Amino acid sequence: MQAFFRIPRLLCAVALMAALSAQAQVLDKVVAVVNKDVVTQSELNTRQQLITSQLKRKGTALPSAAQLRSQVLERLIMERIQLQQAEAVGIRVDESMLDRAVGRIAEDNKMDMAAFRKAVADEGFSWEQFREQIRTEITLAQLREREVDSRIDITNAELEAALNNQDNNAMASSEFQLAHILLRAPEGATPEQWKAVTRRAEDVLALIKQGEDFSKVAATYSNAQDAMQGGMLDWRPFRRLPEIFAERLTGMKKGDVSPILRSPVGLHIFKFVDMREAAQTKTEIEQTHARHILLRASDTMSEAEAVRRLSDLRDRIRNGADFGEIAKANSSDLSAVKGGDLGWISPGDTVPDFERAMNALKPGEVSDVVQSPFGWHLIQVIQRRKMDVTEERRKFEVRKALRDRKSDESYEDWLRQLRDTAYVEIKPEDY
């Protein structure tokens, strides 16, 4: 995940935790059956306590106890369904991957591991519970990448249309913060089912118009994954907003609430919370014009022999032999016909081992023998230059925004399909 795993601060990681340290023990009971698994009362109590604490910290008015219980239980059910799906497709997060992820969270919080463990304990969580919830978050992120994100593609025609729209849209240079409510419709909903969802949406919109706090209404009624955050979306550029929201923003002012909007997954209501101008910066990179000689081990050449031959070639070049001619006669790479010339190389174009060695050279210098996943190299830097890649960066960001928008829409639809095809039995409270 783009970095698939995003927990930038300790409190964010804590906010994701599904289990608090054990508190008053209660006789556990099943509150929901989810396919082959169950959700227990203690799990529900624990998550509900956590969500209540989050909402209070944010100053969000709390839903009624019954409404909050229903919302929290639905999220536990969705989490359980996704974890079952991850297990079915073979997604596993081993200890080494988990260690690296936890280490990154500690680094983001500028703590060594001892201080980080103490901070987790000070929040009232056991280290084992913290690690297991981080494992869950990584698992769900990998599942989304496999089942949704990897299948998203942006065509060149879509990119060009978005770039043209950005040039002709005054809002395209701004970032927006919205809050939203989703009332999900079943997959393949009948007209009667759509009418029922519409009635619920009308009731929700009426509450908002009567002055009810939007975040409280979202936490009470929304089926979206961010309902327990008051439906608040992160700051997003205009092109990253859901398309049905972006189309309605023109003419709206801060604080305005949209009418009911329909998408394939259900009905939506959003609030225009805030906007700001996106920073416009010039982007420059340093490119390197380089050439190389590559030798690979084979049945007729051992690794030691490849290194020895390259060392001899390096000495000849440093004694005045022409690098290009040596490359034509000896390199195993396709670039040999061009004297090993690789053209202009941007950061990230080559594997890290090659790039590090290349970056350490001054123009005209020849490296020592360098190993990479492709074999052994001699590298020569010809020259360097600064390049303005602002336009390329703009295209990259627009393509990414379009991909993220498609991904979000597809993810909601995928979640709906998972939920609709799962066996879920919610037990009565007096069960």
C-alpha positions, 0 to 999 in steps of 0.5 A: 500500500502506496505504502500499504500501511499508514499509522503515522502517530501513536494515538492513530494506532491506538485508535485502531485497537480492537481490544483494551486490556482486560477489565471487569470480567463478564460471563461471555456470550455470543452476540453474532454468528459470522460464517464459521466464527462468532463475535462475543459480548466481551469483544463488543463491550471492549470495542464499544468502550474504545469508540466511546472514548474516541468520540468523546476525545473528538467532542462528537455527540454520542449516539444512544447506547442502542444505536452505538451498539448496533454500529459497533457490532456491524463494524466488528462483523465486517472486520471478521468477514474480511479476516476470514476472506484474507485467511481463505486467500492465503494472506499471512502477516508473519512475525518479521513483517509485524516487527518491521511495521511496529518499528516504523510506528515507533520511528514515526513517533520518534521513540525507541522501542522501550519508550514506545512499549511504555507509551502503549502500556500507559494508554492501558493496552497490553503489548500483545494486544497492540501487536495483534491489532496492527497485524489485523490492520496490515492483513486488511490492507493487504486484502484490499490491495489484492482484491481491489486496488490491484485491479484498478487501471487508469487509461491515458484517455481518462488521464487526459480528460482529468488534466483538461478538466483541471485546467478549466476548473477553478476548484481543481487547485483546492483541497477539501475536507468533507464529512459524509453519510452512506446508507448502503443498499443491498447488491441487486436491490429491488425497487422496494429495497431502494424505497426503504433506503430512500426513506431512511435517507430522508429521515437522516437528512431531516435530522440534519436540517433540524440542527442535529450534529452531522458527526453524531448523525453519521456515527448513528446511521452511516454504513461507511467505514469511517462512521465512527469518526463522524464520517469525516474524510481526510483533506483531499484534492478536488480530483480525489473526491468521490465523483458524485461529491465533486459534481455537487460542490460547485455553488456550495459554501462551507457548512452546506449539506448536500441533498441525497445522492445516489451511487451504485452502492447506496445513498449518500449525504455529505457536508462541505466542512472546509477548503484550502488552496493546495500548495503549488510547487516546482519539482526538480530532480537530478538525472544522471547520464551513465553507462555500464558493463554487466557480467552475469554468472553462468555455466561457463563463468563463475561469480568469482570469474565475473568479478575478476574479469570486471576488475581487469576491465576496470584497470584497463579503463582507468589506464585509458581504454575507452569505456564504450568500446570495452562495453561493446566487446564484453557487456552481457546487457542489451545496452552493449551495442550502445557502448553500455549507454543507459541514457538519462536515469531518474531517481528510482529508475534503477535498483537500489544497489546500482543507484547508490553506487552510481550516485557516489561517482563524480562525472567521468569516474568509474566504479569498483565492481558493483553487485546487483540482482542482475549481476556485476557491473562497472558503472561510469557517470558521464554527466548530471543535470537538473530537470524540471519535472513539475508537469510529470509530477502533476500527471502522476498525482492526477493519475494517482488521485483518479486511481484512489477515487476508483479504488474507494468506490470499488472498495465500498462495492466489494465490502457490500458484496462480502457482507451480502454473501456472508452468513450473519446472524445477530442474536437478540440482546436478551439471548 
